[in-house]
Amino acid sequence: MKRIVVALGGNALLRKGQKGTYFEQLNNAKRTAKFLADIIENGYEVVITHGNGPQVGAIMLQNEIAKNVVPPIPLDVANAETQALIGYMIQQSLQNELIKRKIDKEVVTLITQVVVDKDDTAFHNPTKFIGPYYKEEEARALMREKGWVMKPDPRGGWRRVVPSPDPKDIVEKDIICDLVDQGFIIITAGGGGIPVIRENDTYRGVEAVIDKDLASALVGKIVNADTLLILTDVEYAMLNFGTPDQKPIKKIKVKELEKYYEEGHFSPGSMGPKVLACIRFIKWGGERGIIAHLEKSKQALKGETGTIVVP
Amino acid sequence: MKRIVVALGGNALLRKGQKGTYFEQLNNAKRTAKFLADIIENGYEVVITHGNGPQVGAIMLQNEIAKNVVPPIPLDVANAETQALIGYMIQQSLQNELIKRKIDKEVVTLITQVVVDKDDTAFHNPTKFIGPYYKEEEARALMREKGWVMKPDPRGGWRRVVPSPDPKDIVEKDIICDLVDQGFIIITAGGGGIPVIRENDTYRGVEAVIDKDLASALVGKIVNADTLLILTDVEYAMLNFGTPDQKPIKKIKVKELEKYYEEGHFSPGSMGPKVLACIRFIKWGGERGIIAHLEKSKQALKGETGTIVVP
């Protein structure tokens, strides 16, 4: 049995120009569920992970707007809520698709805590923009009041920045492995997982954001997957991206890709972590790391499209 | 090995007079985790369920206040979010307590869909108040706009009422049984579970609220538990509650309790469903249904306090 971690990107739930209503997202989830069911029908044991950028932003914004009436929640808790929000949509849509295809398998979402190192240098250098946009004077007040770090966002306005530490371990790993071994389909480490640190034998949530592709590589290592499939809205990672020399990367050995990664071919905020996730996954013993377009997942698994990283 | 479903009431996370900040709730969860760990230490296989009244109210209120900026979510999705919010607090607090006691067990929250009958008469007679309070004219506008049913709440103001259909099945039941059999501790059917109906072989969320005690009895049936322990803020169910003749019910046979239930001794909004949950659990083959105070759970399991329902 082949085992695969499928990491869903933002386009699995939201398409350009949509407002982000629940039913828009649910309809996209139903479409995504067909791609996932295709993979399952092809005999793969599937573990699903997903991003949560727009959804966690929406929840933080609701919390901010309602803060005089309802006490706002910290970021780790907002991440947990997005695991449920997105997990529920995918879980229900995929379960329905499997029933339709007469595939007798249950799907479930696990609220997942991902351990980061409390000494991770990311904590001294927050880089990830989250939540609402503020005017400079509001931002300065929030920095004083709440101890947040805030910076001007290149897209305009000031925003909170949080650390993006490296995922090191998963608290619920035995449960994850058990369920995958028993043939169940799980949705785990959503939004990169709830970031927690371990101090004095105690786990504690921290206000940070873990990259979902790096978390997916870690899930792949833990469940001993053969394939990590990162689904996004482009068909390939590109060399010299955005220049006249840009060139898609098709099948590539991990060593060669690592060289390109170190040369800075990939944007730190988008393609970079996907490439790094594939590199790590292969170095940890995986057979294939694939970056492909959501709608071409079947073709990518046949080797017909996508950036395919091999040992 | 004895197997128990522990249903946590509102006081497991919020105490009277508290505002409901996240850290208040987390501190209460840490305290609740000690009671849960005591039960686990006593050799029980534990399945945890919980209510979500204040939390789902808070999320619906945030959605309402922010609705011009962030598209609001339906009630079934808000329920899912509370499963994550509350589940995460209990999961982390209990995991920490187990580590402290050197008990090597993992805890996880499962996003859980509970099936209700689409022909349940509750759908014609919504009774459960949820979400914010409105003025009459706002309420009438919302009824026209959204098709909501709204009624004056005895506590003042108009509120939305939703159906409270009977829980019939759990979509993720095989996963639940597998994890319990493997010795893992799960938090499931939070807030009574996400209500879904099955139509044309497809599950679909509905805007309703399932009673968490009735859902807990169903969980008990599905995992084949010996004991259903409903933890609340009183020590006993009472006969003639609120009258000078009121009298605590201690150990009682299910047939006798059923007679009292039918005579209307228990308030439909609070003790009634707890009593009914115990009656159902025993009729389905359970050994003991217990209604007890959260802080006396250990004593209740020894038979020293609480209403104890037996076959």
Interface residues (C-beta under 8 A of the other chain):
Chain A: K19 G20 T21 Y22 A58 L61 Q62 N63 I65 A66 V69 V70 P71 I73 P74 D76 V77 A80 E81 Q83 A84 L85 G87 Y88 Q91 Q92 Q95 N96 I99 K100 E106 V107 V108 T109 L110 I111 T112 Q113 V171 E172 K173 D174 I175 D178 L179 Q182 F184 I194 V196 D201 T202 Y203 R204 G205
Chain B: K19 G20 T21 Y22 A58 L61 Q62 N63 I65 A66 V69 V70 P71 I73 P74 D76 V77 A80 E81 Q83 A84 L85 G87 Y88 Q91 Q92 Q95 N96 I99 K100 E106 V107 V108 T109 L110 I111 T112 Q113 V171 E172 K173 D174 I175 D178 L179 Q182 F184 I194 V196 D201 T202 Y203 R204 G205
